[in-house]
Amino acid sequence: MRDTPLVGLRILIVDDEVLVLMELADMLADLGHIVVASENRLESALAIARTEPIDMAILDINLRGLTSFPVAQVLRRRGVAVIFASGYGPSGLNEEFREAHFLSKPYCMDTLGAMVVKAHDAMSALPSNRKLRHSQNHLH
C-alpha cells in the first residue's frame, strides 16, 4: 500500500465522445492529476503520444471504427502506463493488449482512482522503466 497519495500525473485521455472526455477530465482533475490533452481522433492522439511528456494515458478502445492500439504501442515504447476503457468490456482488446489495465464505462471515481494507482505502480515497477522515468521527470 502506498504511503502518500498519487497526484500530479500528466495524463492523455482519448475518447471519441466529447462529453465522456469532459467528464473524465473533471474526474482526473478532482483526483489531483493534470490532463495533458483530451483527444477524440486517432491522428491527433498519435501526435500527442509521440511528442508530449506523459505519465499515463486512458484510451477508449474504439474510436469511430478505429482502435486506439497504435497510440498504446507508441506509449508502451516510451514506458508510459496505459489504461484501456470501453463500455463493452475488455473483449475488444486484441491479443497484444489482452493483459492490459482496463476500465469499464461509465466511470466511477473510486474505480478510476484505484486503476490509475495500479497502472502507474505496475509500470513504475518494471526495471526497464525506472531509468526511463527518472530521465523523463526532468522534462516536466
Backbone hydrogen bonds, N-H to C=O, Kabsch-Sander energy under -0.5 kcal/mol:
donor,donor_aa,acceptor,acceptor_aa,energy
7,V,5,P,-0.7
8,G,32,G,-2.9
11,I,9,L,-0.7
11,I,34,I,-3.3
12,L,56,M,-2.3
13,I,37,A,-2.6
14,V,58,I,-2.5
15,D,39,E,-2.1
18,V,16,D,-0.7
21,L,17,E,-2.1
22,M,18,V,-2.4
23,E,19,L,-2.3
24,L,20,V,-2.8
25,A,21,L,-2.6
26,D,22,M,-2.1
27,M,23,E,-2.2
28,L,24,L,-2.7
29,A,25,A,-2.2
30,D,26,D,-2.3
31,L,27,M,-1.4
32,G,29,A,-1.5
33,H,28,L,-2.6
34,I,9,L,-3.0
35,V,33,H,-0.5
36,V,11,I,-2.1
36,V,34,I,-0.9
37,A,11,I,-0.9
39,E,13,I,-2.8
39,E,37,A,-0.5
45,A,41,R,-2.1
46,L,42,L,-2.5
47,A,43,E,-1.9
48,I,44,S,-1.9
49,A,45,A,-2.7
50,R,46,L,-1.9
51,T,47,A,-1.1
51,T,48,I,-0.5
52,E,48,I,-2.6
54,I,52,E,-0.7
55,D,10,R,-2.9
56,M,10,R,-1.7
57,A,81,A,-1.8
58,I,12,L,-2.5
59,L,57,A,-0.5
59,L,83,I,-2.9
60,D,14,V,-2.8
60,D,58,I,-0.5
61,I,85,A,-2.5
63,L,61,I,-0.6
63,L,66,L,-3.7
64,R,62,N,-0.6
66,L,63,L,-1.6
68,S,61,I,-1.5
71,V,68,S,-0.7
72,A,68,S,-1.9
73,Q,69,F,-2.5
74,V,70,P,-1.8
75,L,71,V,-2.4
76,R,72,A,-2.8
77,R,73,Q,-2.0
78,R,74,V,-1.2
79,G,76,R,-1.4
80,V,75,L,-2.6
81,A,55,D,-1.5
83,I,57,A,-2.6
84,F,101,H,-2.8
85,A,59,L,-2.4
86,S,103,L,-1.6
92,G,89,G,-0.9
93,L,90,P,-2.0
97,F,94,N,-0.9
98,R,95,E,-1.1
100,A,97,F,-2.3
101,H,82,V,-0.7
103,L,84,F,-2.6
105,K,86,S,-1.9
112,L,108,C,-2.9
113,G,109,M,-2.7
114,A,110,D,-2.3
115,M,111,T,-2.4
116,V,112,L,-2.4
117,V,113,G,-1.9
118,K,114,A,-2.5
119,A,115,M,-2.9
120,H,116,V,-2.3
121,D,117,V,-2.8
122,A,118,K,-2.2
123,M,119,A,-2.2
124,S,120,H,-2.6
125,A,121,D,-1.5
126,L,122,A,-0.6
126,L,123,M,-0.9
129,N,126,L,-1.6
130,R,126,L,-1.0
130,R,127,P,-0.6
131,K,127,P,-0.7
132,L,128,S,-0.6
133,R,129,N,-3.2
134,H,130,R,-1.8
135,S,131,K,-2.0
136,Q,132,L,-2.3
137,N,133,R,-1.9
138,H,134,H,-0.5
138,H,135,S,-0.7
139,L,136,Q,-2.1
140,H,136,Q,-0.6
140,H,137,N,-0.6
